[in-house]
Amino acid sequence: MTAAARTGRVGRLRGLAGTGVLATLAAMVVTTVAAALARAVGVDFEVPAGGEAIPLPGFAVVTGFFSVVGVVIAVALLRWSPRPAERFLWTAVSLTAISLVPPLVCGANAATVVTLVGLHLVAAAVLVPAVTWRLRARAD
């Protein structure tokens, strides 16, 4: 591999990582603010399995963790897939769909379930397009 090719690959990975970090932070903020607004209008976020309400910082932590997992998947696909943007989009949509199952089966009240599903979709709506765009921009 030539030095130029190696430098180009490092640049693409750094660009993707930077976009991923910014999108992760944005998803964390948007999800936490949306959860705070939902709590302000009466959603209790009580999940019967734990018996306690989900704390607001918990939304940021979980969103951040799974967003970073998504960015790591994107980096791996950029490195090893001939079509990273398409593969990432399909993977992210599939994982988002799977992430909707726990809220639906947790036994919480309807307001909590609907809000949790919405928060999953909000986080995905922030992260997935940004990372997919970056992967497409770097495929040229």
N, C-alpha and C positions, 0 to 999 in steps of 0.2 A: 504494500500500500504506500502510495506517495505521501509526502508531507502535506501537500495541498488537500488531498482526500481526507487525511486524518484531521486536519484543521477544520475542514468543512463539516465533518461528522461531529466533532466536539462543539462547533458553533451551533449546529442543529440541536444537539442534546441540551446545551446551555439555554438556548432560546425556548425550547419546550419546557425545561425545568423552571425557567423564569415565569413563563405564562402559567404553568401549573401552580406555582406558589401564589401568584396574584389571584388566580381563579379560586384557589383553595381559601385564601383569606376572604375574598369576596363572598364565597358560598357560606363561610362561617358567620360572617357579619349578617348577611341577608337572612339566613336561617334563624339565627338567634334573635334578631329584631322581629321577624315574623312570629316566632314563638312568644316573645314578650308581648306583642300586640294581641295574640290569641289569648294569652293568659289575662291580659287586661280586660278582655271582653267576656271572660268567664270560663275559658277552657282550663280544666284542672290538671291535665296531663298525669292523672293517677293511673298507674298500670297495676292491675290486680296481682301480678306475679311478685312484685316487690312491695306492694302495699303503700308505697310513697309516691309523691309526685316527682316527675323528672325535673331536676333543677335547670335553670336557664343555662348555666355554664356547660351542662351536659350536652346541650344541643351543639354548642361550638366544638366541644371536644370530639364528639362522635362524627360530626360533619368533617372536621379537619382530618381525623384519622382515615376515614373512608375516601376522602378526596385525595389524600396522599397516596393511598393504595391505587386509586385510579390513575394518578400521574405516573406512578411506577409502572403500571401496566402499559401506559402510553409510551414511556421511554423504552420498555422492552420491545414493544411493537415497532417503534421507530428503528430500533437496532436490528431486529430480526425479521420483520415482515416486509414483503415487497409492496403491500398496500396498507400501510399503518393507519391511515385516517379511516378507511372503511372498516377495518378490523376493530379499531378502537370504538367507533360508533356502535357497531353491533354488540360488542362486548359490554359497553357502558349501558346501552338500552336494556340488554338482558339482565345485567346486574341490578339496574334500577328496578326492573320489574320484580326480581327476586326480593329486593329490599322492601317491597310493599307487603310481602306476606306477613312478617311479624306484627306490624300494626293491626292487620286485619284479623289476626287470630289471638291477640293478646288479652281479649276480654274486657278492654276498657270501654267507657261509654262512647256513644256515637260521636260526640263532639271531639273527643280526644283522638279517636281513630281517624276521622276525616282530616283533622289538623295534622296528625303525624304523617299520613299519606301525602298531604299537600306539602309538608316540609321536605319530605324525601324528593318530591318532584321539583320543588324550588331549588334545592341544592343541585340536582342534576341539571336543571335548566341554566344554572350559572356555570357549572364546571364543564359539562360535556361539549357545548358549542365552542367554548374558548379553546379547549385542548384539541378538538377536531379541526378547528380552523388553523391552529398552529401546525398540526400535522399535515394538513393539505398545503399550507403555505410553504412548507419545507420539502414537499414532495417534488417540486419543480427542479 
